């Protein structure tokens, strides 16, 4: 445990930021699962689910929670699944 005041503050700030990042990651995983389930089920709102998922991926990449190349990879995979299901 830190003894210096600024170090104590950094610990608190880091914990708070880690919690915020965890919330974003969890929400992103949920949205991705919903989009993939909508594609697999062939539901009518699958394009909307993918659109929401892509938006969440972009937001996570913008906040540096996810690397931009990882975000591009996930979006590409999602779009490929949507295209294959649309045929």
C-alpha positions in Angstrom: 0.0 0.0 0.0 1.4 3.4 -0.9 2.4 5.9 1.7 2.6 9.0 -0.5 -0.6 11.0 -0.9 -0.4 11.2 -4.7 0.3 7.5 -5.0 -2.8 6.7 -2.8 -4.8 8.9 -5.2 -3.5 7.1 -8.2 -4.5 3.7 -6.7 -8.1 5.0 -6.3 -8.2 6.5 -9.8 -6.8 3.3 -11.3 -9.4 1.2 -9.6 -12.2 3.6 -10.7 -11.0 3.5 -14.3 -10.5 -0.3 -14.3 -14.2 -0.6 -13.2 -15.4 1.7 -15.9 -13.4 -0.3 -18.5 -14.8 -3.6 -17.2 -18.3 -2.2 -17.6 -17.6 -1.2 -21.2 -16.0 -4.6 -22.0 -18.9 -6.6 -20.4 -21.5 -4.5 -22.3 -19.5 -5.0 -25.5 -19.4 -8.8 -25.0 -23.2 -8.9 -24.4 -23.9 -6.9 -27.5 -21.6 -9.1 -29.6 -23.3 -12.3 -28.3 -26.8 -10.8 -29.1 -25.7 -9.9 -32.6 -24.2 -13.4 -33.3 -27.4 -15.0 -31.8 -29.6 -12.8 -34.1 -27.5 -13.8 -37.1 -27.6 -17.5 -36.2 -31.3 -17.4 -35.6 -31.9 -15.6 -38.8 -34.1 -13.0 -37.1 -35.3 -10.0 -39.0 -33.5 -7.5 -36.8 -30.1 -9.0 -37.3 -28.8 -6.0 -39.3 -29.9 -3.7 -36.5 -28.1 -5.9 -33.9 -24.9 -5.9 -36.0 -25.2 -2.1 -36.4 -25.4 -1.7 -32.6 -22.5 -4.1 -32.1 -20.3 -2.2 -34.6 -21.1 1.0 -32.8 -20.1 -0.5 -29.4 -16.8 -1.8 -31.0 -16.0 1.6 -32.4 -16.7 3.2 -29.0 -14.4 0.8 -27.2 -11.6 1.3 -29.7 -12.0 5.1 -29.4 -11.7 4.8 -25.6 -8.6 2.7 -26.1 -10.3 -0.2 -24.3 -9.8 -2.3 -27.4 -6.9 -2.0 -29.9 -8.0 -0.6 -33.2 -6.8 -3.6 -35.1 -8.8 -5.9 -32.8 -11.8 -3.7 -33.3 -11.4 -3.9 -37.1 -11.0 -7.7 -36.9 -14.2 -8.2 -34.8 -16.2 -5.9 -37.1 -15.0 -7.7 -40.2 -15.8 -11.1 -38.7 -19.3 -9.9 -37.8 -19.9 -8.5 -41.2 -18.8 -11.8 -42.8 -21.2 -13.7 -40.7 -24.0 -11.3 -41.6 -23.2 -11.5 -45.3 -23.1 -15.3 -45.2 -26.5 -15.5 -43.3 -28.1 -13.1 -45.8 -27.4 -15.3 -48.8 
